[in-house]
Amino acid sequence: MKKIIFILGILFLTCSNIQAKKLFVEMEFHKNSIKLDDGSNKKPQPIKGDDGKDLKFTSLIGALNYMSLQGWELVDTKSVTSGGGYVGAYGGASSTSTKVYYIFSKDVSDEELKQIVDGSYKKD
């Protein structure tokens, strides 16, 4: 019995040292395709299919379900509104545009997260 408890204790300590870290990405849905930004210095990358072409989704919900199927968890959303105009007492013109971004997270290894973080620093 003592051996079993000892072995379980060792397994618990070993498993508790292997902790996954969270990788966060920002997803933009535009023209039925999605682009992911992992914070590195490169442009947001479109999701590609097996044929190397951008995946096209029939709807935003299809894209969100795809991300979930890939192991990503939706954490938050953010809206960015740009544009403007003038609206005075006698009318005027105004033009704004709003983009919605979706923040996802996924458990990754320390090595994978370090590689992405190392590429996210600004270079002077």
C-alpha positions as CSV (number, residue, x, y, z in Angstrom):
1,M,0.0,0.0,0.0
2,K,2.9,2.4,0.8
3,K,4.4,1.7,-2.6
4,I,1.2,2.7,-4.4
5,I,0.9,5.9,-2.4
6,F,4.5,6.7,-3.1
7,I,4.1,6.1,-6.8
8,L,0.9,8.2,-6.9
9,G,2.7,11.0,-5.1
10,I,5.6,10.9,-7.6
11,L,3.2,10.9,-10.5
12,F,1.3,13.9,-9.0
13,L,4.5,15.9,-8.5
14,T,5.7,15.1,-12.0
15,C,2.4,16.0,-13.7
16,S,2.1,19.2,-11.7
17,N,5.4,20.4,-13.0
18,I,4.2,20.0,-16.6
19,Q,1.9,23.0,-17.0
20,A,0.7,24.3,-20.3
21,K,0.8,28.0,-20.9
22,K,-1.9,30.0,-22.7
23,L,-1.3,31.3,-26.2
24,F,-3.6,34.2,-27.2
25,V,-4.5,35.1,-30.7
26,E,-6.7,37.8,-32.2
27,M,-9.0,36.6,-35.0
28,E,-10.4,39.0,-37.7
29,F,-13.3,37.7,-39.8
30,H,-13.4,39.5,-43.2
31,K,-14.8,38.5,-46.6
32,N,-15.6,35.0,-45.2
33,S,-12.0,34.2,-44.2
34,I,-10.2,34.5,-40.9
35,K,-6.8,36.0,-40.1
36,L,-5.0,35.3,-36.9
37,D,-2.6,37.6,-35.1
38,D,-0.4,36.0,-32.5
39,G,1.4,39.2,-31.5
40,S,4.5,38.4,-33.5
41,N,6.0,41.1,-35.8
42,K,4.4,39.6,-39.0
43,K,1.1,40.5,-40.5
44,P,-2.0,38.6,-39.3
45,Q,-2.0,35.2,-41.1
46,P,-5.0,33.8,-43.0
47,I,-6.0,30.2,-42.2
48,K,-5.1,27.9,-45.0
49,G,-6.7,24.6,-46.0
50,D,-4.8,21.4,-47.1
51,D,-4.6,22.8,-50.6
52,G,-2.8,25.9,-49.5
53,K,-5.7,28.3,-50.2
54,D,-7.4,30.5,-47.7
55,L,-10.3,28.7,-46.0
56,K,-13.6,30.4,-46.8
57,F,-16.5,30.1,-44.4
58,T,-20.2,30.5,-45.1
59,S,-20.6,32.6,-41.9
60,L,-19.0,34.0,-38.8
61,I,-20.4,31.2,-36.7
62,G,-18.8,28.6,-39.1
63,A,-15.4,30.3,-38.4
64,L,-16.0,30.4,-34.7
65,N,-16.9,26.7,-34.7
66,Y,-13.8,25.9,-36.7
67,M,-11.6,27.6,-34.1
68,S,-13.3,25.6,-31.4
69,L,-12.7,22.4,-33.3
70,Q,-9.0,23.3,-33.5
71,G,-8.9,23.6,-29.7
72,W,-9.2,27.4,-29.3
73,E,-11.4,28.9,-26.6
74,L,-13.1,32.2,-27.2
75,V,-12.0,34.5,-24.4
76,D,-13.3,38.0,-25.4
77,T,-14.3,40.2,-28.2
78,K,-13.4,43.8,-29.0
79,S,-14.8,46.4,-31.4
80,V,-12.8,49.1,-33.1
81,T,-14.7,51.9,-34.7
82,S,-12.9,54.2,-37.2
83,G,-13.9,57.1,-39.4
84,G,-16.0,60.1,-38.6
85,G,-17.5,63.2,-40.1
86,Y,-19.3,66.3,-39.3
87,V,-22.9,66.5,-38.2
88,G,-24.0,70.1,-37.5
89,A,-27.2,71.9,-36.8
90,Y,-28.1,71.7,-40.5
91,G,-27.0,68.2,-41.2
92,G,-23.8,66.8,-42.4
93,A,-22.1,63.6,-43.4
94,S,-20.7,60.9,-41.2
95,S,-19.1,57.6,-42.1
96,T,-17.8,55.1,-39.6
97,S,-16.7,51.5,-39.9
98,T,-16.6,49.0,-37.0
99,K,-14.4,45.9,-37.0
100,V,-14.9,43.1,-34.4
101,Y,-12.0,41.1,-33.3
102,Y,-12.3,37.8,-31.4
103,I,-9.7,36.9,-28.7
104,F,-9.0,33.1,-28.4
105,S,-6.6,31.1,-26.2
106,K,-5.2,27.7,-26.4
107,D,-2.8,25.7,-24.1
108,V,0.6,25.3,-25.7
109,S,4.0,24.1,-24.5
110,D,6.5,26.5,-22.9
111,E,8.8,26.1,-26.0
112,E,6.0,27.1,-28.5
113,L,4.9,30.1,-26.4
114,K,8.6,31.2,-26.0
115,Q,9.1,31.1,-29.7
116,I,6.1,33.3,-30.4
117,V,6.9,35.7,-27.6
118,D,10.5,36.0,-28.8
119,G,9.1,37.2,-32.2
120,S,6.8,39.8,-30.6
121,Y,9.4,42.3,-29.4
122,K,9.8,45.5,-31.4
123,K,13.1,45.9,-33.1
124,D,14.6,49.4,-33.1
